[in-house]
């Protein structure tokens, strides 16, 4: 599992508050340490989605 630093402003599942994947949010840097190819549960659609996925219901981390 290769975890990378990704920008928090992206419209990707890993940056959504409704995605239950493994990630670390660094608020002061506005970055997320995540493996974008890892899957997690989407609480909106009730399915497993990749962190690199997108949707129109994205709610950003705060």
Biopython code that builds the backbone (N, CA, C, O; Angstrom):
import numpy as np
from Bio.PDB.StructureBuilder import StructureBuilder

atoms = [
    (1, "UNK", "N", (0.848, -1.175, 0.000)),
    (1, "UNK", "CA", (0.000, 0.000, 0.000)),
    (1, "UNK", "C", (0.893, 1.237, 0.000)),
    (1, "UNK", "O", (1.593, 1.503, 0.977)),
    (2, "UNK", "N", (0.868, 1.975, -1.072)),
    (2, "UNK", "CA", (1.662, 3.191, -1.208)),
    (2, "UNK", "C", (0.778, 4.399, -0.921)),
    (2, "UNK", "O", (-0.098, 4.745, -1.713)),
    (3, "UNK", "N", (1.018, 5.027, 0.209)),
    (3, "UNK", "CA", (0.222, 6.201, 0.574)),
    (3, "UNK", "C", (0.928, 7.451, 0.091)),
    (3, "UNK", "O", (2.124, 7.631, 0.318)),
    (4, "UNK", "N", (0.180, 8.312, -0.576)),
    (4, "UNK", "CA", (0.716, 9.541, -1.147)),
    (4, "UNK", "C", (0.015, 10.740, -0.528)),
    (4, "UNK", "O", (-1.079, 10.618, 0.022)),
    (5, "UNK", "N", (0.655, 11.899, -0.621)),
    (5, "UNK", "CA", (0.047, 13.149, -0.177)),
    (5, "UNK", "C", (-0.760, 13.714, -1.342)),
    (5, "UNK", "O", (-0.216, 13.981, -2.414)),
    (6, "UNK", "N", (-2.054, 13.893, -1.123)),
    (6, "UNK", "CA", (-2.946, 14.398, -2.160)),
    (6, "UNK", "C", (-3.607, 15.687, -1.660)),
    (6, "UNK", "O", (-3.821, 15.833, -0.456)),
    (7, "UNK", "N", (-3.936, 16.626, -2.559)),
    (7, "UNK", "CA", (-4.596, 17.858, -2.133)),
    (7, "UNK", "C", (-6.011, 17.587, -1.631)),
    (7, "UNK", "O", (-6.727, 16.756, -2.190)),
    (8, "UNK", "N", (-6.411, 18.293, -0.575)),
    (8, "UNK", "CA", (-7.723, 18.079, 0.027)),
    (8, "UNK", "C", (-8.855, 18.671, -0.804)),
    (8, "UNK", "O", (-10.007, 18.278, -0.617)),
    (9, "UNK", "N", (-8.576, 19.590, -1.704)),
    (9, "UNK", "CA", (-9.620, 20.243, -2.484)),
    (9, "UNK", "C", (-10.114, 19.461, -3.689)),
    (9, "UNK", "O", (-11.046, 19.902, -4.362)),
    (10, "UNK", "N", (-9.517, 18.311, -3.980)),
    (10, "UNK", "CA", (-9.935, 17.514, -5.139)),
    (10, "UNK", "C", (-11.337, 16.957, -4.952)),
    (10, "UNK", "O", (-11.753, 16.687, -3.826)),
    (11, "UNK", "N", (-12.064, 16.783, -6.042)),
    (11, "UNK", "CA", (-13.390, 16.161, -5.986)),
    (11, "UNK", "C", (-13.244, 14.668, -6.195)),
    (11, "UNK", "O", (-13.713, 14.116, -7.191)),
    (12, "UNK", "N", (-12.590, 14.024, -5.247)),
    (12, "UNK", "CA", (-12.351, 12.585, -5.262)),
    (12, "UNK", "C", (-12.939, 11.982, -3.998)),
    (12, "UNK", "O", (-13.142, 12.682, -3.005)),
    (13, "UNK", "N", (-13.211, 10.694, -4.035)),
    (13, "UNK", "CA", (-13.797, 10.017, -2.878)),
    (13, "UNK", "C", (-12.919, 10.132, -1.636)),
    (13, "UNK", "O", (-13.436, 10.278, -0.529)),
    (14, "UNK", "N", (-11.593, 10.067, -1.805)),
    (14, "UNK", "CA", (-10.721, 10.135, -0.637)),
    (14, "UNK", "C", (-10.826, 11.476, 0.091)),
    (14, "UNK", "O", (-10.460, 11.555, 1.263)),
    (15, "UNK", "N", (-11.313, 12.530, -0.564)),
    (15, "UNK", "CA", (-11.456, 13.848, 0.049)),
    (15, "UNK", "C", (-12.875, 14.103, 0.555)),
    (15, "UNK", "O", (-13.168, 15.201, 1.026)),
    (16, "UNK", "N", (-13.754, 13.113, 0.466)),
    (16, "UNK", "CA", (-15.158, 13.252, 0.874)),
    (16, "UNK", "C", (-15.345, 12.759, 2.307)),
    (16, "UNK", "O", (-14.775, 11.740, 2.697)),
    (17, "UNK", "N", (-16.136, 13.476, 3.079)),
    (17, "UNK", "CA", (-16.401, 13.099, 4.461)),
    (17, "UNK", "C", (-17.252, 11.822, 4.537)),
    (17, "UNK", "O", (-17.279, 11.163, 5.577)),
    (18, "UNK", "N", (-17.939, 11.472, 3.455)),
    (18, "UNK", "CA", (-18.806, 10.297, 3.431)),
    (18, "UNK", "C", (-18.086, 9.022, 2.997)),
    (18, "UNK", "O", (-18.725, 7.980, 2.849)),
    (19, "UNK", "N", (-16.772, 9.081, 2.790)),
    (19, "UNK", "CA", (-15.986, 7.915, 2.374)),
    (19, "UNK", "C", (-15.242, 7.371, 3.574)),
    (19, "UNK", "O", (-14.546, 8.122, 4.258)),
    (20, "UNK", "N", (-15.373, 6.075, 3.848)),
    (20, "UNK", "CA", (-14.776, 5.447, 5.028)),
    (20, "UNK", "C", (-13.530, 4.639, 4.701)),
    (20, "UNK", "O", (-13.411, 3.493, 5.136)),
    (21, "UNK", "N", (-12.625, 5.195, 3.965)),
    (21, "UNK", "CA", (-11.368, 4.518, 3.669)),
    (21, "UNK", "C", (-10.280, 4.954, 4.640)),
    (21, "UNK", "O", (-10.490, 5.856, 5.451)),
    (22, "UNK", "N", (-9.125, 4.317, 4.558)),
    (22, "UNK", "CA", (-8.000, 4.661, 5.416)),
    (22, "UNK", "C", (-7.299, 5.889, 4.858)),
    (22, "UNK", "O", (-6.852, 5.895, 3.712)),
    (23, "UNK", "N", (-7.208, 6.932, 5.682)),
    (23, "UNK", "CA", (-6.571, 8.178, 5.267)),
    (23, "UNK", "C", (-6.191, 8.982, 6.505)),
    (23, "UNK", "O", (-6.691, 8.728, 7.601)),
    (24, "UNK", "N", (-5.312, 9.941, 6.319)),
    (24, "UNK", "CA", (-4.921, 10.864, 7.377)),
    (24, "UNK", "C", (-5.057, 12.269, 6.818)),
    (24, "UNK", "O", (-4.439, 12.611, 5.810)),
    (25, "UNK", "N", (-5.876, 13.084, 7.485)),
    (25, "UNK", "CA", (-6.120, 14.450, 7.026)),
    (25, "UNK", "C", (-5.200, 15.410, 7.772)),
    (25, "UNK", "O", (-5.238, 15.488, 9.000)),
    (26, "UNK", "N", (-4.382, 16.132, 7.032)),
    (26, "UNK", "CA", (-3.478, 17.128, 7.607)),
    (26, "UNK", "C", (-4.074, 18.508, 7.337)),
    (26, "UNK", "O", (-3.837, 19.102, 6.285)),
    (27, "UNK", "N", (-4.849, 19.011, 8.298)),
    (27, "UNK", "CA", (-5.609, 20.245, 8.111)),
    (27, "UNK", "C", (-4.715, 21.454, 7.845)),
    (27, "UNK", "O", (-5.023, 22.275, 6.981)),
    (28, "UNK", "N", (-3.596, 21.570, 8.592)),
    (28, "UNK", "CA", (-2.735, 22.744, 8.427)),
    (28, "UNK", "C", (-2.076, 22.798, 7.051)),
    (28, "UNK", "O", (-1.791, 23.884, 6.547)),
    (29, "UNK", "N", (-1.830, 21.644, 6.441)),
    (29, "UNK", "CA", (-1.242, 21.593, 5.096)),
    (29, "UNK", "C", (-2.298, 21.470, 4.002)),
    (29, "UNK", "O", (-1.983, 21.601, 2.819)),
    (30, "UNK", "N", (-3.552, 21.220, 4.390)),
    (30, "UNK", "CA", (-4.660, 20.995, 3.457)),
    (30, "UNK", "C", (-4.340, 19.858, 2.497)),
    (30, "UNK", "O", (-4.557, 19.956, 1.290)),
    (31, "UNK", "N", (-3.814, 18.769, 3.074)),
    (31, "UNK", "CA", (-3.478, 17.589, 2.297)),
    (31, "UNK", "C", (-3.993, 16.348, 3.008)),
    (31, "UNK", "O", (-4.229, 16.353, 4.216)),
    (32, "UNK", "N", (-4.163, 15.281, 2.228)),
    (32, "UNK", "CA", (-4.632, 14.002, 2.746)),
    (32, "UNK", "C", (-3.605, 12.946, 2.378)),
    (32, "UNK", "O", (-3.207, 12.833, 1.218)),
    (33, "UNK", "N", (-3.176, 12.170, 3.372)),
    (33, "UNK", "CA", (-2.255, 11.059, 3.117)),
    (33, "UNK", "C", (-3.120, 9.825, 2.902)),
    (33, "UNK", "O", (-3.777, 9.349, 3.828)),
    (34, "UNK", "N", (-3.116, 9.311, 1.673)),
    (34, "UNK", "CA", (-4.047, 8.248, 1.304)),
    (34, "UNK", "C", (-3.476, 7.438, 0.145)),
    (34, "UNK", "O", (-2.663, 7.933, -0.636)),
    (35, "UNK", "N", (-3.916, 6.189, 0.048)),
    (35, "UNK", "CA", (-3.654, 5.376, -1.139)),
    (35, "UNK", "C", (-4.894, 5.518, -2.024)),
    (35, "UNK", "O", (-5.929, 4.936, -1.700)),
    (36, "UNK", "N", (-4.831, 6.269, -3.129)),
    (36, "UNK", "CA", (-6.018, 6.508, -3.947)),
    (36, "UNK", "C", (-6.582, 5.254, -4.611)),
    (36, "UNK", "O", (-7.714, 5.271, -5.096)),
    (37, "UNK", "N", (-5.808, 4.169, -4.638)),
    (37, "UNK", "CA", (-6.290, 2.926, -5.245)),
    (37, "UNK", "C", (-6.897, 1.986, -4.209)),
    (37, "UNK", "O", (-7.293, 0.869, -4.540)),
    (38, "UNK", "N", (-6.970, 2.434, -2.957)),
    (38, "UNK", "CA", (-7.577, 1.655, -1.884)),
    (38, "UNK", "C", (-9.091, 1.876, -1.924)),
    (38, "UNK", "O", (-9.549, 2.958, -2.292)),
    (39, "UNK", "N", (-9.860, 0.869, -1.552)),
    (39, "UNK", "CA", (-11.316, 1.022, -1.560)),
    (39, "UNK", "C", (-11.828, 1.254, -0.141)),
    (39, "UNK", "O", (-11.212, 0.845, 0.843)),
    (40, "UNK", "N", (-12.969, 1.920, -0.072)),
    (40, "UNK", "CA", (-13.622, 2.203, 1.198)),
    (40, "UNK", "C", (-15.118, 2.280, 0.984)),
    (40, "UNK", "O", (-15.583, 2.377, -0.152)),
    (41, "UNK", "N", (-15.874, 2.238, 2.067)),
    (41, "UNK", "CA", (-17.332, 2.296, 1.976)),
    (41, "UNK", "C", (-17.797, 3.724, 1.723)),
    (41, "UNK", "O", (-17.348, 4.663, 2.381)),
    (42, "UNK", "N", (-18.700, 3.872, 0.764)),
    (42, "UNK", "CA", (-19.344, 5.155, 0.499)),
    (42, "UNK", "C", (-20.658, 5.163, 1.276)),
    (42, "UNK", "O", (-21.524, 4.319, 1.042)),
    (43, "UNK", "N", (-20.810, 6.119, 2.204)),
    (43, "UNK", "CA", (-22.015, 6.178, 3.026)),
    (43, "UNK", "C", (-23.215, 6.743, 2.274)),
    (43, "UNK", "O", (-24.344, 6.630, 2.753)),
    (44, "UNK", "N", (-22.999, 7.341, 1.119)),
    (44, "UNK", "CA", (-24.101, 7.867, 0.313)),
    (44, "UNK", "C", (-24.733, 6.755, -0.515)),
    (44, "UNK", "O", (-25.952, 6.584, -0.502)),
    (45, "UNK", "N", (-23.904, 5.999, -1.236)),
    (45, "UNK", "CA", (-24.408, 4.961, -2.140)),
    (45, "UNK", "C", (-24.407, 3.565, -1.531)),
    (45, "UNK", "O", (-24.930, 2.629, -2.135)),
    (46, "UNK", "N", (-23.817, 3.411, -0.322)),
    (46, "UNK", "CA", (-23.773, 2.120, 0.386)),
    (46, "UNK", "C", (-23.052, 1.039, -0.420)),
    (46, "UNK", "O", (-23.472, -0.118, -0.444)),
    (47, "UNK", "N", (-21.955, 1.437, -1.081)),
    (47, "UNK", "CA", (-21.130, 0.496, -1.840)),
    (47, "UNK", "C", (-19.659, 0.801, -1.569)),
    (47, "UNK", "O", (-19.323, 1.846, -1.012)),
    (48, "UNK", "N", (-18.785, -0.129, -1.971)),
    (48, "UNK", "CA", (-17.344, 0.116, -1.886)),
    (48, "UNK", "C", (-16.914, 0.888, -3.128)),
    (48, "UNK", "O", (-17.261, 0.527, -4.252)),
    (49, "UNK", "N", (-16.146, 1.964, -2.903)),
    (49, "UNK", "CA", (-15.636, 2.777, -4.005)),
    (49, "UNK", "C", (-14.151, 3.007, -3.799)),
    (49, "UNK", "O", (-13.670, 3.068, -2.668)),
    (50, "UNK", "N", (-13.431, 3.133, -4.905)),
    (50, "UNK", "CA", (-12.013, 3.473, -4.837)),
    (50, "UNK", "C", (-11.859, 4.922, -4.381)),
    (50, "UNK", "O", (-12.722, 5.762, -4.635)),
    (51, "UNK", "N", (-10.760, 5.196, -3.714)),
    (51, "UNK", "CA", (-10.484, 6.558, -3.277)),
    (51, "UNK", "C", (-10.349, 7.533, -4.425)),
    (51, "UNK", "O", (-10.595, 8.727, -4.256)),
    (52, "UNK", "N", (-9.962, 7.045, -5.591)),
    (52, "UNK", "CA", (-9.797, 7.908, -6.761)),
    (52, "UNK", "C", (-11.109, 8.145, -7.506)),
    (52, "UNK", "O", (-11.124, 8.867, -8.502)),
    (53, "UNK", "N", (-12.196, 7.558, -7.048)),
    (53, "UNK", "CA", (-13.495, 7.734, -7.698)),
    (53, "UNK", "C", (-14.058, 9.131, -7.492)),
    (53, "UNK", "O", (-13.581, 9.883, -6.642)),
    (54, "UNK", "N", (-15.074, 9.475, -8.274)),
    (54, "UNK", "CA", (-15.725, 10.785, -8.162)),
    (54, "UNK", "C", (-17.240, 10.608, -8.168)),
    (54, "UNK", "O", (-17.755, 9.576, -8.600)),
    (55, "UNK", "N", (-17.943, 11.625, -7.685)),
    (55, "UNK", "CA", (-19.405, 11.667, -7.797)),
    (55, "UNK", "C", (-19.867, 13.102, -7.570)),
    (55, "UNK", "O", (-19.088, 13.940, -7.116)),
    (56, "UNK", "N", (-21.114, 13.386, -7.879)),
    (56, "UNK", "CA", (-21.642, 14.743, -7.743)),
    (56, "UNK", "C", (-22.088, 15.066, -6.316)),
    (56, "UNK", "O", (-22.436, 16.213, -6.034)),
    (57, "UNK", "N", (-22.085, 14.081, -5.405)),
    (57, "UNK", "CA", (-22.519, 14.281, -4.021)),
    (57, "UNK", "C", (-21.345, 14.484, -3.068)),
    (57, "UNK", "O", (-21.498, 14.286, -1.863)),
    (58, "UNK", "N", (-20.195, 14.869, -3.573)),
    (58, "UNK", "CA", (-18.981, 14.985, -2.773)),
    (58, "UNK", "C", (-19.115, 16.067, -1.701)),
    (58, "UNK", "O", (-19.471, 17.206, -2.005)),
    (59, "UNK", "N", (-18.830, 15.708, -0.445)),
    (59, "UNK", "CA", (-18.822, 16.650, 0.675)),
    (59, "UNK", "C", (-17.397, 16.715, 1.208)),
    (59, "UNK", "O", (-16.919, 15.735, 1.778)),
    (60, "UNK", "N", (-16.697, 17.847, 1.040)),
    (60, "UNK", "CA", (-15.277, 17.913, 1.405)),
    (60, "UNK", "C", (-15.038, 17.807, 2.907)),
    (60, "UNK", "O", (-15.884, 18.191, 3.715)),
    (61, "UNK", "N", (-13.868, 17.278, 3.263)),
    (61, "UNK", "CA", (-13.436, 17.255, 4.659)),
    (61, "UNK", "C", (-13.241, 18.686, 5.131)),
    (61, "UNK", "O", (-12.871, 19.562, 4.349)),
    (62, "UNK", "N", (-13.493, 18.922, 6.419)),
    (62, "UNK", "CA", (-13.359, 20.288, 6.963)),
    (62, "UNK", "C", (-12.257, 20.358, 7.970)),
    (62, "UNK", "O", (-11.999, 21.423, 8.530)),
]
sb = StructureBuilder()
sb.init_structure("model")
sb.init_model(0)
sb.init_chain("A")
sb.init_seg("    ")
for serial, (resi, resn, name, xyz) in enumerate(atoms, 1):
    if name == "N":
        sb.init_residue(resn, " ", resi, " ")
    sb.init_atom(name, np.array(xyz, "f"), 0.0, 1.0, " ", f" {name:<3s}", serial, name[0])
structure = sb.get_structure()
